[in-house]
Amino acid sequence: LEFWMMTLHIMALLEATLEADTRQAGAVFSEEDKGFGPIFEEQPINTIYPEESLEGKVSLNCRARASPFPVYKWRMNNGDVDLTSDRYSMVGGNLVINNPDKQKDAGIYYCLASNSYGMVRSTEATLSFGYLDPFPPEERPEVRVKEGKGMVLLCDPPYHFPDDLSYRWLLNEFPVFITMDKRRFVSQTNGNLYIANVEASDKGNYSCFVSSPSITKSVFSKFIPLIPIPERTTKPYPADIVVQFKDIYALMGQNVTLECFALGNPVPDIRWRKVLEPMPSTAEISTSGAVLKIFNIQLEDEGIYECEAENIRGKDKHQARIYVQAFPEWVEHINDTEVDIGSDLYWPCVATGKPIPTIRWLKNGYAYHKGELRLYDVTFENAGMYQCIAENTHGAIYANAELKILALAPTFEMNPMKKKILAAKGGRVIIECKPKAAPKPKFSWSKGTEWLVNSSRILIWEDGSLEINNITRNDGGIYTCFAENNRGKANSTGTLVITDPTRIILAPINADITVGENATMQCAASFDPALDLTFVWSFNGYVIDFNKENIHYQRNFMLDSNGELLIRNAQLRHAGRYTCTAQTIVDNSSASADLVVRGKNRKGGEKNMVDSFLPVCASLPPTW
């Protein structure tokens, strides 16, 4: 297996080298180029290797897809990993470290994946060595406490890494653990056991039990004898907060735990609040009241938090602030891009976070730029794999993209000119010319054998389109667009056909009717007989839907080239401007007229249309 993996690795390296030589020789990317640079599908993550592990090896993962197949390389603390050493092996892109050694192998790792299109660098991952030493073998002295008094048993955990220990206390024998309640509390910050006031039932031998979930190991201390001293009468004493939370910086989305416990007799009650603000909706208080948990903390949860402990003898308060910050998150990031040689490129890369992230760039795995990236007059040297990195004190995010520089002679294969272009006499036409080309070509036009130049009627646009205004019959003919750049030239031809203009020859006229009467709006047009004519009616700027409004609106289809509109049983709401538009696929022509609809008085006579609206208007709000 190792032989075949090494053979594939060498073949991929030779393929990449050959491809790179070819690329340097031609230095041209075209649309037919189907290859692409590396794209990570799996990257290394922070790893903790237990020092006492029996497995004897650790693996850091790295996998990318690319065409041609990528070649992998690993770096540790910015130095190359010597893959020829027996201590290291590669499986695909994964790095396997045999018999890991803390002195040699602890550090920051990242992998590089490359092919002929460029190289990308993975996120950084830390390899750490986890351990949890045993407690000292010395016996712990007994603790004597008067009944009714508060006390603390110190855990004093042994040396360890990482700092993610969990704590419990054994009572007399394994696996009998102390159950926390309002009187007894085990801090997950330092492991100490707190008893608000000691009772005779607390007598026994106590041992601090420490677990490290990262390395799946537990240890426990020597037993501490606790001897309550009886008192004839126990004296009450006020609440005294001995477990206090500190100002903390929390990361948005994390769960935050605050601890607050007080000694006192009677056992104090503990209350929580957020100063001057409501408590977060995701906050939960433990049954004992000693622990406040805020799940999925958000920026608005930042603020001062207070716990108050109180019994009949007095109260105590403690406050501290939670600062909520945020891991970087993309607002806008780079994507694979193709640009023409000689053009300019602005590549936006914007991230949010708290603190505000800084932006830096890698090109082919190496430091390239900081901040905003703008490239001017790009060349083939600008091609490659780019990575935009947004980072703050909480971490970094990577956006990867490939920049290809296009260079090709003009071609109309994908987008030829239209073979037939129609334009109306007296009107305007734009003939498009959009070849594929890089760099951007220069354009010229001819009509037949005549070269065209810009004039009062003719304009050659920067994008190659040809505009002709005030068209005459003489403008009809064969037009050719020529495109040329430093890599070649091409042309495409189309025929401009001039049609008769569309004209309204019978326009609608203003009408004045009474509610319930009918009205007719005439409309007729002349047009090119080779084209189809359509009439469109609109009312106050909105097109009339004859299917939905056929009760009041009808068209006369009995007359050729006629768009006559009949308004039946007109109501006050039908008063307004009516526009007739006669249109073909080439041009259109419009004409408008106003319709006045008057209301009726009680005796059946007419009265002014505006007067008929007065009672309605009087009932409307002033803003109308």
Secondary structure as UniProt FT lines:
FT   HELIX           2..26
FT   TURN            31..32
FT   STRAND          36..42
FT   STRAND          47..50
FT   TURN            51..52
FT   STRAND          57..60
FT   STRAND          63..67
FT   STRAND          71..76
FT   TURN            77..78
FT   STRAND          79..80
FT   TURN            83..84
FT   TURN            86..87
FT   STRAND          88..91
FT   TURN            92..93
FT   STRAND          94..98
FT   HELIX           102..105
FT   STRAND          107..115
FT   TURN            116..117
FT   STRAND          118..121
FT   STRAND          125..132
FT   STRAND          143..146
FT   TURN            147..148
FT   STRAND          151..153
FT   STRAND          160..161
FT   STRAND          166..171
FT   TURN            174..175
FT   STRAND          184..186
FT   TURN            188..190
FT   STRAND          193..195
FT   HELIX           200..202
FT   STRAND          204..212
FT   TURN            213..216
FT   STRAND          217..220
FT   STRAND          224..229
FT   STRAND          237..243
FT   STRAND          248..251
FT   TURN            252..253
FT   STRAND          256..259
FT   STRAND          261..265
FT   STRAND          269..274
FT   TURN            275..276
FT   TURN            281..282
FT   STRAND          283..285
FT   TURN            287..288
FT   STRAND          291..294
FT   HELIX           299..301
FT   STRAND          303..311
FT   TURN            312..313
FT   STRAND          314..332
FT   STRAND          337..340
FT   TURN            341..342
FT   STRAND          345..347
FT   STRAND          350..354
FT   STRAND          358..363
FT   TURN            364..365
FT   STRAND          366..370
FT   STRAND          373..375
FT   HELIX           380..382
FT   STRAND          384..392
FT   TURN            393..394
FT   STRAND          395..406
FT   STRAND          408..411
FT   STRAND          420..424
FT   TURN            425..426
FT   STRAND          429..431
FT   STRAND          436..438
FT   STRAND          442..447
FT   TURN            448..449
FT   STRAND          450..451
FT   STRAND          458..460
FT   TURN            462..463
FT   STRAND          466..468
FT   HELIX           473..475
FT   STRAND          477..485
FT   TURN            486..487
FT   STRAND          488..499
FT   STRAND          503..506
FT   STRAND          511..514
FT   TURN            515..516
FT   STRAND          519..521
FT   STRAND          524..526
FT   TURN            529..530
FT   STRAND          534..539
FT   TURN            540..541
FT   STRAND          542..543
FT   TURN            546..548
FT   TURN            550..552
FT   STRAND          553..555
FT   TURN            560..561
FT   STRAND          565..567
FT   HELIX           572..574
FT   STRAND          576..583
FT   STRAND          588..600
FT   TURN            602..603
FT   STRAND          606..607
FT   HELIX           609..619
FT   TURN            622..623
//
